[in-house]
Amino acid sequence: MGEQAIEVFRSCIPLFTALSDPARQDIILLLAEHERLSVNEITEHSSLSRPAISHHLKILREHNLVGMEQKGTQRYYSLSLDHSVELLKKLIHTVENECL
């Protein structure tokens, strides 16, 4: 496997780590069903506490999986997958061309 393939694989590790948690997966699936939700609205659909949801949202934001919009005192979260989808496409392309 070439140097570029290794680099692409390694660049995906943080994304896979962020996606590996079931709570974060649930948040992503919930946001996929709604245009945007506040932390409180997300918490209503979860067995996790509000601080736990906030923690997971922070991780998802750090990995460019969700975006946040502040309106007054409320923060609304929505999916922001463009960067991640492009990274995964690059990984698939690399695997197809260098590993198959």
N, C-alpha and C positions, 0 to 999 in steps of 0.2 A: 504494500500500500504506500502511495506516495506521500510526500510531505504535506501537500495541499489537502489530501483526504484526512490526514490526521488532524490538521488545523481545523477543518470544518467540523469533524467529530467533536473536538475539544471545545469549539465555540458553542456547540449545542448543549453541553453538559449543564450550564446554569438553567437553561430552559427546561431540560428534562427534570432537573432537581425541583424546580418550581412546580412543574406539572405532576410530580410524583405523589404529592400529598392529596388524599381523598377530600379533605375539606376545601382545598383550593380548586380541585376538580368540580366539586359541587357548586362553588361560587361561580366558576366559569360557565357551567351549564345553566345556572339560574340567570346569569346576565345574558346568556344567549337567548333566553325566552323573553327578556324585557329590554327595552331600549336603554334604561338607566335606573339604578336603584341607590338609595341611601344606605348607610351602614345599618340603620335601624330596620329598614325593609329587608335587607339581606339577613339580619339576625332573626327576624320573624320566621324565616324559612329554614332555620338551622337550629340544631341543638347546642351550638356553641355560644359562648358569651359574646357580648359586644366587643370587649377588648381582644378576644381571640379572633373574631372576624376582622377587626381593624389590623391586627398583626398579619393575617393572611393577605388582606388587601394591600398592605404595604409591600409584601414580597411580590405579589402579582404586578404591582406598579413598577417596582424596581426592575422587573424582567420584561417590561413593556407589554404585558398581557392585558392590563386594564388601564383606562385613563380615568382621571378624576376632574370634576368640574365643581367649583365652589359657587354656591348661590346663597348669599347671606351667611348664616351659620351652618348650613347643610352642605355636605359633600356628597356629590352624586357620582357613582361609578358606572362605567360602561366598558364593553370589550374594546380592546385596541390590539388586534391580532396581526396587523399588516407586517410588522417587523418579524414576528415569530414565524408567520407563514412563509415569508421569503427565506428565512434561515432554514426552515425545514425543507423547502423546495431545493435549496442549494445542497443540503445533505443528501436528498434523494438523487439529485443529479450526479453528485459525486459518487455515490454508491453504485449507481447504474453504470457509470463510465469507468470507474477504477476497480470495482470489487466484483463485478459479474463477468 
